[in-house]
């Protein structure tokens, strides 16, 4: 939880670090699949629980939708491990949910976004 405006606690940092590891793994898979047929692929749940190994089947367009925001994370249904006041469920779909970071946790998620360089160059 944020300890004050603009500050992220150690537990939130660990949680964000776990989510970032999963997001980077999914990004590597997405790059390997780039240009391939529009078939579904299995992506890792980004819920932040370091013991979670659930996979979520997504079409490339669904995955790209989740990645359209640097503060969004792909999570399996019923995997809400929400940090009070800094994360909420932004979208719920039939096979997955999108968690959204806000405040200091959102700023940390943006800073750790593997697509940050691409977003900067396309602006």
Backbone as CSV, one residue per row, in Angstrom:
resi,resn,N_x,N_y,N_z,CA_x,CA_y,CA_z,C_x,C_y,C_z
1,UNK,0.823,-1.177,0.000,0.000,0.000,0.000,0.869,1.242,0.000
2,UNK,0.364,2.281,-0.580,1.118,3.527,-0.589,1.186,4.058,0.836
3,UNK,2.410,4.399,1.266,2.567,4.905,2.615,2.314,6.391,2.683
4,UNK,2.506,7.083,1.590,2.153,8.498,1.457,2.046,8.790,-0.028
5,UNK,1.558,9.957,-0.367,1.386,10.316,-1.777,2.722,10.169,-2.504
6,UNK,2.751,9.352,-3.543,3.959,9.203,-4.349,4.941,8.183,-3.808
7,UNK,4.646,7.500,-2.731,5.551,6.521,-2.149,4.914,5.137,-2.230
8,UNK,5.728,4.156,-2.585,5.248,2.778,-2.691,5.934,1.951,-1.615
9,UNK,5.161,1.184,-0.865,5.713,0.366,0.205,6.532,-0.793,-0.364
10,UNK,7.318,-1.411,0.505,8.141,-2.545,0.110,7.271,-3.688,-0.407
11,UNK,6.133,-3.962,0.240,5.264,-5.057,-0.214,4.694,-4.761,-1.600
12,UNK,4.330,-3.478,-1.865,3.835,-3.118,-3.201,4.938,-3.255,-4.242
13,UNK,6.153,-2.913,-3.870,7.284,-3.054,-4.803,7.497,-4.521,-5.160
14,UNK,7.426,-5.387,-4.159,7.584,-6.833,-4.423,6.465,-7.331,-5.326
15,UNK,5.251,-6.913,-5.023,4.088,-7.305,-5.818,4.261,-6.838,-7.262
16,UNK,4.665,-5.578,-7.431,4.889,-5.022,-8.772,6.027,-5.753,-9.473
17,UNK,7.060,-6.104,-8.738,8.184,-6.831,-9.336,7.726,-8.192,-9.852
18,UNK,6.892,-8.885,-9.070,6.348,-10.176,-9.521,5.533,-9.986,-10.786
19,UNK,4.654,-8.987,-10.788,3.830,-8.739,-11.966,4.690,-8.397,-13.174
20,UNK,5.740,-7.650,-12.962,6.624,-7.252,-14.056,7.355,-8.449,-14.644
21,UNK,7.784,-9.379,-13.814,8.442,-10.597,-14.308,7.491,-11.347,-15.227
22,UNK,6.240,-11.488,-14.799,5.252,-12.193,-15.617,4.961,-11.424,-16.903
23,UNK,4.844,-10.100,-16.807,4.578,-9.277,-17.993,5.734,-9.396,-18.984
24,UNK,6.971,-9.381,-18.514,8.131,-9.523,-19.413,8.150,-10.884,-20.086
25,UNK,7.777,-11.923,-19.364,7.689,-13.260,-19.950,6.660,-13.277,-21.077
26,UNK,5.516,-12.662,-20.833,4.471,-12.592,-21.862,4.929,-11.758,-23.051
27,UNK,5.685,-10.717,-22.806,6.200,-9.884,-23.898,7.174,-10.676,-24.775
28,UNK,8.022,-11.505,-24.153,8.943,-12.351,-24.939,8.149,-13.302,-25.827
29,UNK,7.100,-13.913,-25.274,6.251,-14.810,-26.058,5.588,-14.052,-27.198
30,UNK,5.075,-12.879,-26.908,4.401,-12.073,-27.930,5.349,-11.729,-29.077
31,UNK,6.584,-11.373,-28.761,7.568,-11.066,-29.818,7.875,-12.294,-30.669
32,UNK,7.963,-13.467,-30.021,8.224,-14.707,-30.781,7.071,-15.033,-31.715
33,UNK,5.854,-14.688,-31.309,4.671,-15.005,-32.107,4.347,-13.942,-33.145
34,UNK,5.004,-12.799,-33.080,4.700,-11.677,-33.987,4.753,-12.137,-35.435
35,UNK,3.714,-11.787,-36.169,3.648,-12.135,-37.586,3.119,-13.533,-37.862
36,UNK,2.893,-14.315,-36.814,2.353,-15.661,-37.035,0.834,-15.587,-37.183
37,UNK,0.243,-16.710,-37.487,-1.214,-16.768,-37.692,-1.945,-16.246,-36.457
38,UNK,-3.128,-15.740,-36.665,-3.931,-15.166,-35.577,-4.581,-16.250,-34.734
39,UNK,-3.751,-17.137,-34.190,-4.268,-18.185,-33.320,-3.955,-17.813,-31.872
40,UNK,-4.702,-18.382,-30.979,-4.522,-18.093,-29.564,-3.192,-18.647,-29.063
41,UNK,-2.652,-17.992,-28.049,-1.438,-18.438,-27.378,-1.714,-18.434,-25.877
42,UNK,-0.903,-19.178,-25.153,-1.047,-19.273,-23.705,-0.120,-18.268,-23.036
43,UNK,-0.715,-17.309,-22.325,0.042,-16.284,-21.615,-0.023,-16.555,-20.116
44,UNK,0.999,-16.136,-19.398,1.106,-16.338,-17.964,0.252,-15.307,-17.227
45,UNK,-0.466,-15.745,-16.222,-1.234,-14.842,-15.366,-0.263,-13.870,-14.701
46,UNK,-0.613,-12.601,-14.683,0.234,-11.555,-14.114,-0.325,-11.059,-12.778
47,UNK,-0.930,-11.960,-12.008,-1.628,-11.554,-10.792,-0.697,-11.071,-9.682
48,UNK,0.574,-11.356,-9.753,1.497,-10.903,-8.719,1.813,-11.959,-7.678
49,UNK,1.064,-13.050,-7.660,1.346,-14.165,-6.750,2.503,-14.955,-7.356
50,UNK,3.661,-14.942,-6.711,4.832,-15.576,-7.304,4.713,-17.088,-7.442
51,UNK,3.707,-17.705,-6.833,3.505,-19.146,-7.001,2.476,-19.473,-8.078
52,UNK,1.817,-18.470,-8.648,0.800,-18.694,-9.678,1.462,-19.143,-10.976
53,UNK,0.923,-20.174,-11.563,1.430,-20.682,-12.845,0.292,-20.851,-13.850
54,UNK,-0.839,-20.185,-13.589,-1.988,-20.307,-14.479,-1.691,-19.680,-15.837
55,UNK,-2.236,-20.305,-16.872,-2.094,-19.805,-18.234,-3.446,-19.330,-18.730
56,UNK,-3.417,-18.298,-19.565,-4.639,-17.717,-20.112,-4.505,-17.705,-21.623
57,UNK,-5.448,-18.316,-22.318,-5.428,-18.381,-23.778,-6.005,-17.081,-24.354
58,UNK,-5.178,-16.371,-25.143,-5.607,-15.115,-25.746,-5.246,-15.072,-27.220
59,UNK,-6.100,-14.436,-27.990,-5.767,-14.112,-29.372,-4.774,-12.953,-29.355
60,UNK,-3.980,-12.783,-30.404,-3.033,-11.663,-30.440,-3.708,-10.307,-30.209
61,UNK,-4.884,-10.104,-30.768,-5.578,-8.814,-30.594,-5.984,-8.596,-29.129
62,UNK,-6.362,-9.658,-28.432,-6.723,-9.536,-27.021,-5.489,-9.169,-26.193
63,UNK,-4.380,-9.838,-26.483,-3.147,-9.540,-25.761,-2.717,-8.093,-26.002
64,UNK,-2.777,-7.657,-27.240,-2.387,-6.282,-27.563,-3.300,-5.276,-26.872
65,UNK,-4.564,-5.611,-26.722,-5.485,-4.721,-25.999,-5.022,-4.544,-24.551
66,UNK,-4.662,-5.648,-23.894,-4.184,-5.557,-22.511,-2.914,-4.708,-22.450
67,UNK,-2.052,-4.864,-23.415,-0.780,-4.125,-23.435,-0.942,-2.678,-23.892
68,UNK,-2.156,-2.265,-24.245,-2.361,-0.895,-24.723,-2.168,0.138,-23.615
69,UNK,-2.155,-0.281,-22.380,-1.913,0.615,-21.251,-0.771,0.061,-20.400
70,UNK,0.199,0.893,-20.047,1.313,0.419,-19.228,0.924,0.089,-17.792
71,UNK,-0.280,0.456,-17.387,-0.715,0.180,-16.019,-1.704,-0.984,-15.945
72,UNK,-1.886,-1.688,-17.059,-2.783,-2.837,-17.084,-1.984,-4.131,-16.990
73,UNK,-2.575,-5.106,-16.269,-1.975,-6.423,-16.118,-3.026,-7.492,-16.407
74,UNK,-2.607,-8.546,-17.062,-3.453,-9.675,-17.434,-3.549,-10.626,-16.252
75,UNK,-4.759,-10.906,-15.796,-4.908,-11.859,-14.704,-6.018,-12.861,-15.011
76,UNK,-5.838,-14.056,-14.482,-6.847,-15.103,-14.626,-8.082,-14.713,-13.815
77,UNK,-9.212,-15.259,-14.205,-10.448,-15.009,-13.454,-10.255,-15.434,-12.002
78,UNK,-10.778,-14.659,-11.086,-10.719,-14.929,-9.646,-9.303,-14.884,-9.073
79,UNK,-8.395,-14.178,-9.744,-7.034,-14.019,-9.217,-6.792,-12.606,-8.713
80,UNK,-7.848,-11.924,-8.323,-7.702,-10.560,-7.840,-6.946,-10.573,-6.520
81,UNK,-5.749,-10.043,-6.565,-4.968,-9.819,-5.350,-4.699,-8.325,-5.371
82,UNK,-5.696,-7.567,-5.073,-5.638,-6.128,-5.294,-5.015,-5.402,-4.109
83,UNK,-4.107,-4.506,-4.418,-3.512,-3.649,-3.402,-4.528,-2.559,-3.082
84,UNK,-4.900,-2.451,-1.841,-5.926,-1.473,-1.443,-5.563,-0.076,-1.916
85,UNK,-6.463,0.511,-2.686,-6.286,1.876,-3.130,-5.358,2.080,-4.306
86,UNK,-4.657,1.038,-4.749,-3.720,1.242,-5.854,-3.973,0.314,-7.036
87,UNK,-4.977,-0.529,-6.939,-5.266,-1.444,-8.040,-6.759,-1.755,-8.042
88,UNK,-7.305,-1.893,-9.264,-8.717,-2.240,-9.403,-8.861,-3.115,-10.645
89,UNK,-10.002,-3.790,-10.756,-10.298,-4.545,-11.969,-10.880,-3.561,-12.982
90,UNK,-10.173,-3.361,-14.105,-10.600,-2.425,-15.146,-11.561,-3.083,-16.123
91,UNK,-11.345,-4.360,-16.402,-12.179,-5.099,-17.356,-12.283,-6.552,-16.930
92,UNK,-13.432,-7.150,-17.222,-13.633,-8.577,-17.015,-14.131,-9.171,-18.324
93,UNK,-13.473,-10.220,-18.772,-13.831,-10.909,-20.007,-14.169,-12.356,-19.657
94,UNK,-14.537,-13.142,-20.634,-14.963,-14.516,-20.337,-13.811,-15.415,-19.864
95,UNK,-12.558,-15.112,-20.226,-11.425,-15.956,-19.843,-10.387,-15.255,-18.986
96,UNK,-10.501,-13.958,-18.802,-9.469,-13.209,-18.079,-10.015,-11.873,-17.589
97,UNK,-9.219,-11.241,-16.742,-9.519,-9.901,-16.265,-8.303,-9.014,-16.501
98,UNK,-8.531,-7.712,-16.456,-7.464,-6.734,-16.583,-7.426,-5.938,-15.288
99,UNK,-6.292,-6.013,-14.585,-6.100,-5.224,-13.371,-5.398,-3.932,-13.754
100,UNK,-5.793,-2.848,-13.118,-5.219,-1.534,-13.420,-4.606,-0.924,-12.164
101,UNK,-3.342,-0.551,-12.271,-2.635,0.119,-11.178,-2.929,1.617,-11.239
102,UNK,-2.901,2.279,-10.078,-3.086,3.728,-10.032,-2.144,4.318,-8.991
103,UNK,-2.087,5.637,-8.954,-1.260,6.327,-7.978,0.216,5.983,-8.130
104,UNK,0.897,5.899,-7.007,2.332,5.600,-7.018,2.603,4.224,-7.614
105,UNK,1.711,3.253,-7.354,1.877,1.918,-7.932,1.735,1.965,-9.450
106,UNK,0.839,2.809,-9.952,0.686,2.992,-11.397,1.924,3.605,-12.015
107,UNK,2.499,4.588,-11.330,3.729,5.211,-11.823,4.865,4.195,-11.864
108,UNK,4.936,3.331,-10.860,5.953,2.277,-10.839,5.736,1.297,-11.987
109,UNK,4.478,0.918,-12.226,4.165,0.003,-13.340,4.562,0.629,-14.672
110,UNK,4.297,1.921,-14.835,4.694,2.613,-16.073,6.201,2.617,-16.236
111,UNK,6.911,2.875,-15.151,8.375,2.922,-15.206,8.968,1.558,-15.548
112,UNK,8.266,0.474,-15.173,8.766,-0.887,-15.402,8.187,-1.514,-16.669
113,UNK,7.447,-0.741,-17.446,6.798,-1.251,-18.657,7.838,-1.585,-19.725
114,UNK,7.889,-2.830,-20.195,8.860,-3.188,-21.241,8.610,-2.467,-22.559
115,UNK,7.415,-1.935,-22.762,7.103,-1.216,-24.000,7.287,0.293,-23.857
116,UNK,7.853,0.736,-22.762,7.985,2.179,-22.521,8.754,2.877,-23.630
117,UNK,9.824,2.288,-24.119,10.619,2.910,-25.174,9.793,3.042,-26.447
118,UNK,9.015,2.024,-26.769,8.172,2.081,-27.976,7.126,3.177,-27.821
119,UNK,6.542,3.335,-26.633,5.525,4.356,-26.411,6.134,5.753,-26.558
120,UNK,7.354,5.937,-26.088,8.034,7.227,-26.169,8.317,7.590,-27.617
121,UNK,8.763,6.619,-28.420,9.106,6.886,-29.820,7.883,7.108,-30.693
122,UNK,6.732,6.546,-30.307,5.539,6.694,-31.133,4.742,7.945,-30.785
123,UNK,5.122,8.625,-29.715,4.396,9.843,-29.310,4.784,11.033,-30.134
